[in-house]
């Protein structure tokens, strides 16, 4: 497998229709390395605190 095909297979979940990497809107401005794909629903993020959260 060539290097570009290997890269594309690794980043397939993050690639948008234009071929560029896209992250979840909550992760775009975050400085941490735990960025999630725009296709995934954020289940847990250690640095995100919702304003709706009770407690």
N, C-alpha and C positions, 0 to 999 in steps of 0.2 A: 504494500500500500504506500503510495507516495505521501510526502509530508503534508501537502495541502488536503488530501482526502482524509488523512488521519486527523488533522486539526478540525476539519468540518464534522467528522463523526463525533469528536469529543464535544464540540460546541453546538450540536444539532438542536438541543433543547432551548438554547439561547438565541439562535439565529432567527431573525424576522424574515419577512417576504423579500426584503431588499438585500438580504445576505449579511446584514450587520448585526452585532450583538445587541440584545435588548434585555434590560433588567426590569424587575418588578418596580412599580412607581415608589414603593416604600424604600427600596434599596438604592435608588439612583443617587441620592445625596449622602448616603451613608459611607463613612470612611472605612468600615470594617471589610474583611475579606469574604464574609459569608453571604455574598449577593445571590439572589435567587432569580430564576427565569421569569419572564413576563407571562409565561404560560401557566406557571404554578400559583397556587393559592398559598399565601404566607400562613403557615401553621404556627410557627414559633420563631421569634426573633429576640435574642437577648437584649438588644439595645433599643427596641421599639416599645414605647408605652402609649397605649391608646388613650385618648381623652375621654372615651366612653367608659373606660374600665372603672368598675366599682371597687372601692377598697382603698 
